Amino acid sequence: MAGLVALRIAWGLVGTRHARFSSFVRAPAAIARHLRAMLQGSPERHAGHNPTGTLAILALLALTLAVTASGWAILNEFGGE
C-alpha cells in the first residue's frame, strides 16, 4: 500500500495535467465556496477533479498511509524477527 501511495504522489508531481496536484489541490476558501454552491444546487463545472475532490483524495492518501504505518508497527511489534 505504501508503494501505491508513493506511486500516486509521484504521478501527482509529474503525471498528466488533470492528475497533477497543482491542478486540483485548492485553497480552503475554494473548497468552502464549492460546497456552498453544491448546497444551493448550482455547483461550478470543472474539467478533472472539483475542489471538494481535493478533500477525498488527500483523505484517502492520508488514511492509506496511516493503515500502512500501523500495519508496519504491528508487524514489528508482534511478528518481527
C-alpha positions, 0 to 999 in steps of 0.5 A: 500500500505504501508503494501505491501511495508513493506511486500516486504522489509521484504521478501527482508531481509529474503525471498528466495535467488533470492528475497533477496536484497543482491542478486540483489541490485548492485553497480552503476558501475554494473548497468552502465556496464549492460546497456552498454552491453544491448546497444551493444546487448550482455547483461550478463545472470543472474539467478533472477533479472539483475542489471538494475532490481535493478533500477525498483524495488527500483523505484517502492518501492520508488514511492509506498511509496511516493503515500502512504505518500501523500495519508496519508497527504491528508487524514489528511489534508482534511478528518481527524477527 
